[in-house]
Amino acid sequence: MDIVVGGLYQSALCGKFVVTEVRSSKSVDVEFVDTGYVATTRFDCIRSGGIKDRLYPSVHGFGFIGVGVFPTSENGKNSDAYLCWQRMIGRCYDKNYIHAYLYQDCSVCDEWRNFQAFAEWFYANKPNDGAKYHLDKDIKVKGNKVYSPATCSFVTCQENVAAAKQKSFSAISPSGEVVMITNLAKFCREKGLNKSNMHKVITGKFKSCKGWTRNDEQV
């Protein structure tokens, strides 16, 4: 493969790029067509297609690594910030996510598409006391569906469980009565309903469960 200035080449994972300058076989400037990301690489990386675009949305078609000081891995393992970021995006944009119905209509703000921006917030806000924390989007702002610096916080497992138990839902019974549900598990046990199916009704995944429907006017 001849590598020349102005030549258009294909990377393995990040689309096409153009060679803008060749100083030597080990110092070649390129610019990716889709994102405008500029990088310096080598002939062998161009030939193998191994060159990567740090602005390419490689994580669930949404997030990109970005340019900055925060690594995605430490000592051969994914960093805590990267794992948290990747899982957050997966909840919102991976159609195969096991609990996708729980995150229907949820999204991540544009700022956090960039891992570098998320990682900066992560390390500035996550407590460093050795306890296990979860990234939460709707305790700080009740009912929120957008992951962002303004709406998210880190909470302990106990706080997360307590908050989940406090959530209330509005549903319509088979007879047309509007019912407020403050404890979904207890409600389903008393009514003989499947909790998973009822939750799918409340979140809009199912239309009904044994005649129970979502109260759209109060959702």
N, C-alpha and C positions, 0 to 999 in steps of 0.2 A: 504493500500500500504506500503510495507516494503521499507525503504530507507537505502541503504547500499553503502559503498565506492566501486566505480567501476560500480555502477548501472547506466544504461542508461534510461533517462526519456524524456518525450515529453512536451515542453511548449505549451501554447495555440496559440502563435503567432510567436515565434522566432525559431522554430526548436528544435532539440534534444540537450541534454546536459548530461554530466557525473558528478556524485558526486565524488569529489576528496578527501574530508575530512569532517568528522562529529565530531564536538566538543560538540555540544548539539543540542536539537531540534530547538533552535533559532540561531544557528551558524553553517551553512553548506556551505562549499566551492564547487562550481560547475564550469565546463568549457563547453562552448557551442561548439558543434562539428563543425559547419560550419565556425565560425569566430575566435574561440580561445578565445573569451571574457571570463574573469574570474570574478565571482561575489560571494558574500556571501549572503545567504538567509536563510529561515526557512523551516521546514518540511511542514507547511501548504501551503506555496507558491509553493512548489514542487508538492504537491498533487493536488492543484487547477490548476496548469499550469500557474500561474500568473507571474512567474519570467520572466524578460525581458532582452534581449541581446541588449546592447547599440551600438553594431557594426552591427546589423542586418539591411539590407536595407528595412526599414519599410515604407518609404515615396516613393510612386510610383515605388517601386521595385528598387530604385536607392540610395536615401539618407538615412543616419543613424544618430542617435542623437550624438553618440560619448561620450567620457569621458572628462569632463572639468567643468568649473565654470559657464557656461552660461545655465540658465534654459529655458525650452520651454514655460513656462507659468509664469505669474505674477498676483497675486491677483485673481486667478481663471480664467484668460483669457490668451489666447495664446500671447506670447510676440511679439513685433513688429519685432524682428529679425527672430523669428520662422515663422511668417506669410509670411514675405518677402521670406525667404528661401523655404518654402513649395510651394508658388506660382511660384517661379522661376523654381523649379524642375517640377511642374505640367505643365508649358507651354511647356517644352521640352519632357516630358516622359508620360504624360497622354493623351492617344489616344482619350479620350472623352472631352478634353479641348475644350471649345466653339470656340476658335479662333486658333485651332491647325494648320490650313493651314498657318497662319502668322509665325509660329515658326518651319516650316518644315526644317529639317536638323540642327536645333539648338541643342546645348548640354551644359552641365555644366561640368567644369573641375573636375578632380579627387579630387583635394584638397577640393572643396566645396561639395563633397558628404557628408563630415563630417560637421554637423551643428555647432559644436564647432569652427571649422576653419572659417566658414562663419560668425558666430556671432561676432567673434573677429574683423574681417574686417568691418562688419556692424557698430558696435559701434565706431570704430576708424574713419570711413569715412562719416557716415551720419550726415549732419548738424543738429545742435540742436537749431534751431532758431524759432521753432514752425510752420514753413511752411510745406506744404505737398510735399513730394518728391517721385519720382519713380526710381526704379533701372533700369538703361539703359545699354545696351551692345554694341550699335553701333554708338553712338555719338562720343565717345572718339576714337574709331577705326572704321572708316566707313566700312560698309558691314560685320562687324564681326558677327559670329554666335555662339561664345562660351562665356558663362558666366564665368568670371574668375577675380581674383584681378587685373590683368594687363589690362583688357579691359573694366571693368565696372566702372560706376560712378553714383552718385545720381543727378538727374535733377528735376527741378520744372515742374509742369504741363505745364506751358507756354513754357518752353524750349523743352519739349517733343513734343508738338504740332508743334512748329516751325520747329523742326528737321524733323518731319514726312512730313511736307509740302515741305521740301527741297529735299527729296529723289527723285531720278530720275530712270526711268526704260527704258529698250530698248525692243521694240516689233516690230513685222513684220505685216504689213497690209495685207488685203486679196489680194491686188495686188502685194505683194512682197516687198514693200518699207519698209526700216528700219526707225522706228520713235522713237525718244527720248521723253519720257513722264516725265515732271517735276512736273505736278500737276494731279494726277490720277483722282480726283473727277471732275475737270474741263474738262479733256480730255474725260471722259466717258459721261458727259452731252452733249458735243459738237458732239460726235460720236453716241449718242443714245445707249450706252452700259451700262450693269449692272456693277456697280463698284465692288461689291463683286466677281462676276464671273470673271471679268477682272483681279482682284488681284490674284485670284486662278490660272489664266493662267500664270501670271508673276512669281508666286512662285512655279509653276510646279504642282499644284494640278489638274488643268484642262489642256487639250491639246489645246483647242481653245475657243474663244468666238466670235461668228458671223464672223468667218474667221480670227480673229486676233490671232497670236501665239507669244510665247516667243522667243526672239532672244538669243538662247543659246550661241552664240559666244561671247556675250558681258555681260552675266549675271555674 
